[in-house]
Structure formats: structure tokens, C-alpha cells
Amino acid sequence: VVPVIIVFVLTMVTIRTIRDIDTKQPPAGALEIGVIGHQWWWEFRYQAADGSTIVTANELHVPVGRAVALRLNSADVIHSFWVPRLAGKMDLIPGHTNMMWFVAEKPGLYLGQCAEYCGAQHAHMLLRVNADETPAFDQWLAAQAAPALENPAVAHGRTVFSQYACLNCHAITGTSDGLFGPNLTHLASRATIGSGAIPLTRANLRQWIDDPNSLKPACNMPSLKLTNIELDAVTDYLMTLQ
């Protein structure tokens, strides 16, 4: 009888605690970020100081010591946002908005991934959360709000990007407004490509553009069959997008 009573009490306390966590609202002043899950990458939406929307992908930046409220949605199937050192799991469900919040107590890199099977590349739908001290976060956010820097030395690469199907899927502020793939406005400021699965180097980026499925099979990005000259040009252009 005693073990049954103990288990019953623990179960009731657990249920109440889970309910309190699920219904607790983020504190006033929390930074709200929109999160959209895609097959198989993450889209993040911040609000700039002027009210405009800043869109980035795969690498989330948050300020240390401030509550962060995530507004979770899915563009296709059910995904699940999970960064174990910051918070529990929360599903992203098509047609429904879920909310979660957390506070990063210490600066550093927090790793996670999608925790709900969502298709062929579920295991490589990784998450990188960079917790920055407030001045560094403010500087990063201001840089993300600025347009991509234009470098005349890579003008040919910009032309290649604009003339081929790249702009149908990817957005670069001032160049294209594609929505299907990750926003590339400040691609070169990230540490990885392929939703955290591949380090961002020139060689990896070139291979990704040339044959993305060789690095991430079934990633839904086609090979455009560019010539070597075009491939080098567009790679050099994207590597300047700080």
C-alpha cells in the first residue's frame, strides 16, 4: 500500500508541475522570436527597433539573462524544438501556434535538434542557440537588420545568383524575396550550413551549391548544374554576405 501511495502522490505533483509550466506566461519584457520549422531547417524571425522583421535561419541568437519567448509554427509537418540545456521539448504543429520560453543564464553555444521525426533528414535538423551578452546581442541584431554588403569584386556571382533559380527559393535583402529556403542575407555570419550539419567553409559551400544531396541527401535543394566559373562566382558572392 505504501509504495502505491508514494507513486500516486508523485504522479499528482508531476502533473501539477507540468501543467504550471505549460500554462505559465513569460515575464514582462521577454524577447519574442518567431520560429518556423521546415523540412529540414529552422527559420527565425525577430522584430527590429523600427518594427521591421529580421529573418535568419538555423542559428538562433538570444541575450543572456533575459527571458526569450518562442512563437512556434510549422510550414509543413510536425517538428519539435528541443535544446536540452535551455528547456524541454515543444512541438511545432501546422496550423497551430505553440509558445515556450526560457532564460539562458550563461553565455555560450547551446546545441539541440528537432525531436519529432519529420522525414528523411530529421536527424540532421539541428539547432544552434548562441547566448550572447547584451551588448554583443544588440550588435548582432543590428547587423542582421542591415542589408547585405555589396562587394563589386563579386558582382558576377550576384548576377549568377539572380539569373538562376536561386532567387526562387532564397531571400537576400535587396536582391530576391524567395521564401522556400533559408534567408541568405547574412549567410557568411553563420558557422554552419545545412541546418547545423555542415561547417561553413568555402569548400563546403561550393559543394553544397554544386550537389547539395551529396552532403545532405533528400534535402529538397536541387543541383543547378552550374559551370565551374559560375560555381566559383556564386560561392565567392555568398561568402561575402556578412
C-alpha positions in Angstrom: 0.0 0.0 0.0 2.8 2.4 0.9 4.5 2.3 -2.5 1.2 2.8 -4.2 0.5 5.9 -2.1 4.0 7.3 -2.8 3.7 6.7 -6.6 0.2 8.3 -6.6 1.5 11.4 -4.7 4.5 11.8 -7.0 2.2 11.4 -10.1 -0.1 14.1 -8.9 2.8 16.5 -8.1 4.3 15.9 -11.5 1.0 16.5 -13.3 0.5 19.8 -11.4 4.1 20.9 -12.1 3.8 20.1 -15.8 0.5 22.0 -16.0 2.0 25.0 -14.3 5.0 25.0 -16.6 2.8 24.7 -19.7 0.4 27.5 -18.7 3.0 29.9 -17.2 3.3 33.1 -19.3 6.7 34.6 -20.0 7.6 37.5 -17.8 7.1 41.1 -19.0 9.9 42.3 -21.2 10.6 38.9 -22.8 12.2 38.9 -26.2 9.7 37.3 -28.6 11.1 35.4 -31.6 9.1 33.6 -34.2 10.2 30.1 -35.0 9.1 28.2 -38.1 10.1 24.6 -38.7 10.7 23.5 -42.3 11.8 20.2 -43.9 14.6 20.3 -42.7 15.8 23.6 -41.3 14.7 26.4 -38.9 13.5 29.9 -39.7 13.8 32.6 -37.0 12.0 36.0 -37.1 13.0 38.9 -34.8 11.5 42.4 -34.7 13.9 45.2 -35.3 13.8 48.5 -33.5 12.0 50.2 -36.3 9.3 47.5 -36.3 10.5 45.7 -39.4 11.0 41.9 -39.4 14.5 40.4 -39.3 14.6 36.9 -40.9 17.5 34.5 -40.4 17.9 30.7 -40.3 19.2 27.8 -38.3 21.4 29.7 -35.8 19.4 31.4 -33.0 20.9 34.2 -31.1 19.5 35.2 -27.7 20.6 37.7 -24.9 22.0 36.2 -21.7 19.8 36.7 -18.6 16.7 37.9 -20.5 13.5 35.8 -20.9 13.1 34.6 -24.5 9.6 33.7 -25.7 9.4 31.5 -28.8 6.3 31.5 -31.0 6.4 28.1 -32.7 4.8 27.2 -36.0 5.4 24.7 -38.8 5.4 25.2 -42.6 4.8 21.6 -43.4 4.8 18.7 -40.9 5.1 18.3 -37.1 8.6 19.3 -35.8 9.8 19.6 -32.2 12.0 22.3 -30.8 14.4 20.9 -28.2 17.5 22.4 -26.7 18.1 20.3 -23.5 20.2 22.7 -21.6 17.7 25.5 -22.0 14.2 24.0 -21.9 12.0 21.0 -22.6 10.6 19.9 -25.9 7.7 21.7 -27.6 6.1 20.7 -30.9 5.6 22.9 -33.9 2.3 21.9 -35.5 0.9 23.0 -38.9 -1.9 25.5 -38.5 -1.4 25.9 -34.7 0.9 28.2 -32.7 2.6 26.9 -29.5 4.6 29.0 -27.1 7.6 28.3 -24.9 10.1 30.4 -23.0 13.4 30.1 -21.3 16.3 32.1 -19.9 19.9 31.4 -20.9 21.8 32.0 -17.7 25.3 31.8 -19.1 26.8 32.9 -22.4 27.9 30.2 -24.9 26.6 27.8 -27.5 23.7 25.5 -26.7 23.0 22.6 -29.0 19.8 20.9 -29.8 17.7 19.4 -32.6 14.3 18.6 -33.9 12.9 15.9 -31.5 9.9 14.8 -33.6 10.5 12.5 -36.7 9.7 14.8 -39.6 11.2 13.0 -42.7 14.4 11.8 -44.3 16.7 14.4 -42.8 15.1 14.6 -39.3 18.4 13.6 -37.7 20.2 16.5 -39.4 17.7 19.2 -38.5 20.0 20.6 -35.8 19.7 23.6 -33.6 22.4 26.1 -32.5 21.5 28.7 -29.9 24.1 31.3 -29.3 23.6 33.1 -25.9 25.3 36.5 -26.1 25.9 39.2 -23.6 23.5 42.0 -24.2 25.9 44.4 -26.0 27.0 41.6 -28.3 23.4 40.5 -29.0 22.4 44.1 -29.7 25.3 44.4 -32.1 24.4 41.1 -33.8 20.7 42.1 -34.2 21.6 45.5 -35.7 23.9 43.8 -38.2 21.2 41.4 -39.2 18.8 44.3 -39.7 21.2 45.9 -42.2 21.2 45.0 -45.9 23.8 42.7 -47.2 27.1 44.5 -48.1 27.7 44.8 -51.8 31.2 44.0 -52.9 32.0 45.0 -56.5 34.6 42.2 -56.7 31.9 39.5 -56.6 29.4 41.2 -58.9 29.5 38.3 -61.3 28.4 36.0 -58.6 25.5 38.2 -57.7 24.4 38.1 -61.3 24.6 34.3 -61.4 22.5 34.1 -58.3 19.9 36.4 -59.8 19.7 34.7 -63.2 19.3 31.2 -61.9 16.7 29.5 -59.7 18.5 30.5 -56.5 16.3 33.6 -56.1 13.1 31.5 -56.4 13.8 29.8 -53.0 16.3 32.1 -51.1 15.9 35.7 -50.0 18.7 38.2 -49.9 17.6 41.7 -48.9 17.7 43.9 -52.0 18.2 41.0 -54.4 15.5 38.4 -54.0 12.5 37.5 -51.9 12.3 33.7 -52.1 10.6 32.0 -49.1 11.0 28.3 -49.6 14.6 28.1 -48.5 16.7 29.8 -45.7 17.2 33.5 -45.9 20.8 34.1 -47.1 21.2 37.9 -46.4 23.9 37.3 -43.8 24.9 33.8 -44.6 28.6 34.3 -44.1 28.0 35.4 -40.5 26.9 31.8 -39.6 29.1 29.0 -38.5 27.3 26.2 -40.4 25.1 25.4 -43.4 22.6 22.6 -43.9 20.8 23.3 -40.6 23.9 23.0 -38.4 25.0 19.7 -40.0 28.0 21.1 -42.1 30.7 23.7 -41.1 30.5 26.8 -43.3 33.7 26.8 -45.3 34.2 27.9 -48.9 34.8 24.3 -50.0 31.7 23.0 -48.2 29.6 25.8 -49.6 30.8 25.3 -53.1 30.0 21.6 -52.9 26.6 22.4 -51.3 25.7 24.6 -54.3 27.1 22.1 -56.8 25.4 19.0 -55.4 23.6 19.5 -52.1 22.4 15.9 -51.9 26.0 14.7 -51.7 26.2 16.4 -48.3 22.6 16.1 -47.1 20.6 13.5 -49.1 16.9 14.4 -49.7 17.5 18.0 -48.6 14.9 19.3 -51.2 17.5 21.6 -52.8 18.2 20.8 -56.5 21.6 20.9 -58.2 21.6 23.7 -60.8 24.4 22.2 -62.9 26.5 25.4 -62.9 29.7 25.6 -64.8 32.9 25.8 -62.7 33.2 29.5 -63.4 29.6 30.2 -62.3 30.0 27.9 -59.3 33.1 29.8 -58.1 31.5 33.1 -58.7 28.3 32.5 -56.8 30.3 30.8 -53.9 32.5 33.9 -53.7 29.5 36.1 -53.7 27.7 34.2 -50.9 30.9 34.1 -48.8 30.9 37.9 -48.6 27.4 38.1 -47.1 28.4 39.0 -43.6 
